[in-house]
Amino acid sequence: MSDSPGLPPFQNLKAWKEATDLVTLTYAICAKQHRHLDLKLSDQIKRAVVSIPSNLAEGNGRGSNKDALRFLYIARGSLHELIAQFEACRKMNSFTQEDSLRLLEQTSLVGRLIGGLIRYRKNRLDDENP
């Protein structure tokens, strides 16, 4: 996880990049389906999806593994919230089958990447200052 010159470290994380792609995809699908999607549910979906890369970035900027792990778990929790909301939309026919599949594929990828970061952080010695 080396840093690129001039970029904050979180921008180098594949999980963060894929989570921002999930934000873009989610917003596009919500905009396309705005007539079939409840406004309050759409707002909640957008809050949950934005929370994922935000927490990945914040956690990566923390000074210890303990703090970083806490934010990774929050990001994963937001991802699970989002998956539940997508399932509700699918059951209400608010999203097309194709859009539901695209969202499922992207959430699955982001989930695997967050899981990998959690495993990585758990296996590191805690670098927290006393």
MITOR-363474 format. One record per residue: x, y, z of N, C-alpha, C, O in turn; residue in three letters. Coordinates in steps of 0.1 Angstrom, whole numbers, plus 2048, in hexadecimal, padded with zeros to 3 digits. Each point is the difference from the previous one (the first is absolute). Example, Ala and Ser with C-alpha at 12.3 -4.5 7.8 and 13.67 -1.06 7.14 Angstrom:
// residues 2
8847C784E7F780C80080980C80080A800807ALA7F280B7F280980B8007F880B80880580B801SER
This chain:
// residues 130
8087F48007F880C80080980C8007FF809809MET8097F97ED80980B7FF7F880D7FB7F67FE7F9SER80F80D80B7F980D7FD8058057F280C7FF7FEASP7EB8067FA8048077F480480F8047F9805809SER8118017F180380D8037F480A7FE7F97FF7F6PRO8058098147F580A8007F27FB8037F7808800GLY8087EB8027F27FA8028007FB80F8097FA805LEU7EC8098027FE7FA80D7FF7F17FF7FB7FB7F6PRO80A7FE8148017F17FF7F37F97FD8007F67F8PRO7F481080D7F47F97FD7FC7FF7F17F97F77FCPHE80C8127FC7FD8007F28077F57F97FD7FD7F4GLN80D7FD8128077F57FA7F97F28038047F67FAASN7F280A80F7FA7F48047F67FB7F57F78087FCLEU80A7EC8007F77FB7F67F28008067F68027F8LYS8087FB8157F38008067FA80E7FF7F48017FDALA8138098057FB80E7FF7FC8037F27F58067FETRP8147F67F87FC8037F27F47F97FC7F78067FALYS8077ED80A7F47F97FC7F48058087F58007FAGLU80D8058127F58058087FB80D7F97F4803800ALA8158057FB7FC80C7F97F97FD7F37F78077FCTHR80D7EE7FD7F97FC7F57F27FB8037F68027F9ASP8087F88137F37FC8057F780C8027F48007FDLEU81280B8097F980D8017FB8057F37F48037FFVAL8147FD7F77FD8057F37F47F87FA7F78057FATHR80B7EE8067F67F77FB7F38018077F58017FALEU80B8008137F48018087F880D7FD7F48007FETHR81480B8027F980D7FD7FA8007F17F58057FETYR8127F57F97FB7FF7F27F37F88007F68047F9ALA80A7F180E7F47F77FF7F48078087F57FF7FBILE80E8078107F68078077FA80B7F87F4802800CYS8148057F87FB80B7F87F87FB7F47F68057FDALA80E7EF7FE7F97FA7F57F27FB8047F78007F9LYS8097FB8137F47FA8067F88098097F87FB808GLN80A8127F77FA80980A7F18008017FA80280AHIS8007FA7EB7F17FF8007FB7F48077F4800805ARG8147F67FC7FC7F38068067FE80E7FE7F6807HIS8098147FE8087FF80C7FB80A80A80080C7FDLEU7FC7F080F7FC80880B80B80A80380B7FC801ASP7F181180180A80A8028087FE80D80C802800LEU7ED7FA80B8077FE80D80A7F47FF80B800805LYS7F07F57F48097F57FE80C8037F780B7FC803LEU7F380C7F380B8057F780A80880880C7FE7FFSER7EF80B80A8098088098087F780980C802802ASP7EE7F48048077F780980A7F77F980B7FE805GLN7F27FE7EF8097F87F780C8097FE80C7FB801ILE7F28117FB80B8097FD80980380C80C8017FFLYS7EE80180D80880280C8087F380380C801804ARG7EE7F37FB8087F480280B7FE7F780B7FD804ALA7F38057EF80B7FE7F680B80A80180C7FC7FFVAL7F181080580B80A8018087FD80D80C803801VAL7ED7F78098077FD80D80B7F67FE80A800807SER7F57F87EF80A7F57FE80E8067FC8097FD808ILE7F980A7ED80D8057FD80480B80A80C801803PRO7EB80680380380A80A8077F980D80A805805SER7F07F07FF8067F980C80D7F97FC8097FF809ASN7F87FD7EB80D7FA7FC80B80A80080B7FE805LEU7F280E7F680A80B80080380480E80C802804ALA7EA80080580280580D8087F680880A803808GLU7F27F07F78087F680780E7FE7FC8097FE808GLY7FA8047EB80D7FF7FB80980B80580C7FF801ASN7EE80D80280780B80580280080F807809806GLY7F47ED80180180080F80E7FB8038077FA7F8ARG7FD80881580E7FD8048027F280580C7FC803GLY7EA7FC7FE8027F38057F87F57F97F68047F9SER80E7F08087F87F57FB7F27FF8067F67FE7F9ASN80A8048147F38008077F680A7FB7F47FC7FDLYS8108108007F780A7FA7FD7FD7F27F48017FCASP8167FA7FC7FD7FD7F27F67F48007F78017F7ALA80B7F58117F67F58007F28058047F77FB7F9LEU80880E8107F38058047F98067F47F47FD7FDARG81380B7FB7FA8067F47FD7F67F57F78017F8PHE8127F58077FD7F57F67F37F98037F97FC7F8LEU8058018157F47F98047F48097FE7F57FB7FCTYR80C8128067F580A7FD7FD7FF7F17F58007FCILE8168017FB7FE7FF7F27F97F37FC7F78007F8ALA80D7F580E7F97F37FD7F28008057F77FB7F9ARG80680B8127F28018057F88087F67F47FD7FDGLY81180E7FE7F98097F67FE7F87F37F58017FASER8147F78027FF7F77F47F47F68027F87FE7F7LEU8087FC8157F57F78037F28078007F67FA7FBHIS80A81280B7F48088007FB8027F17F57FF7FDGLU8158057FB7FD8027F27FB7F47F87F68017F9LEU8107F480A7FB7F37FA7F27FD8047F87FC7F7ILE8048078157F27FE8057F78097F97F57FC7FCALA80F8118027F88097F97FE7FD7F17F58017FAGLN8167FA8007FF7FB7F27F67F57FF7F97FF7F6PHE8087F78137F77F58007F18058017F77FA7F9GLU80780F8107F28068017FC8067F37F47FE7FBALA8158097FE7FC8067F37FE7F67F67F78017F7CYS8107F48097FE7F57F77F37FA8027F87FD7F6ARG8048008167F37FA8037F48097FC7F57FC7FDLYS80D8118047F680A7FC8008047F17F98087FCMET8107F17FD8028037F280480E7FD7FC8067F6ASN80B80081380580E7FE80C8007F780380B7FASER8057EB80680B7FE7F77FE7F67F67F97F6803PHE80D80B7F17FF7F67F68087F4805809801808THR7F57F37F28087F580380F8027FC8097FC808GLN7F980A7ED80E8037FC80780A80A80B7FD803GLU7EE80D80180680980A8027FA80D80A802806ASP7ED7F57FE8027F980D80C7F77FF8077FF80ASER7FB7FA7EB80C7F87FE80D8088008097FC807LEU7F780F7F380C80980080380580E80C800804ARG7EA80380380280580E8057F4809809802808LEU7F17F37F68047F480880F7FD7FD8077FD809LEU7FD8037EB80E7FD7FC80980A80680B7FC805GLU7F28117FB80980A8058007FF80F80B802806GLN7EA7FC8018007FF80F8087F480480780080ATHR7F87F57EE8077F480480F8037FF8087FB809SER7FD80B7EC80E8047FF80580980B80A7FD806LEU7EE80D7FD80480980B8007F880D809803808VAL7EE7F57FB8007F880C80C7F78018067FF80BGLY7FE7FB7EA80C7F780180D8098038087FC807ARG7F880F7F380C80980280180580E80A801806LEU7EA8037FF80080580E8047F480980780280AILE7F47F37F48047F480880F7FD7FF8067FD80AGLY8008057EB80E7FF7FF80880A80880A7FD806GLY7F18107FA80680A8087FF7FD80F809802808LEU7EB7F97FC7FE7FC80E80A7F580480680180AILE7FB7F57ED80A7F580380E8068018087FC809ARG7FC80C7EE80D80680080380880D80A7FE806TYR7EC80B7FD80280880C8007F780D807803809ARG7F17F37F88007F780B80D7F98028047FD80BLYS8038007EA80C7F880180D80980280B7FB803ASN7F38127FD80B80980380180380F7F77FF807ARG8168037FD80280480E7F980E8018018087F7LEU7F97FA8157FA80D80280A80B8018097FF809ASP7F780A7EF80A80B8007FC80C80880580B7FEASP7F17F380A7FB80C80880A80480A8077F8807GLU7FB8157FA80980680A7FA7FF80E7F4802801ASN8147FA8097FB7FF80E7FC80D8057FB80180CPRO
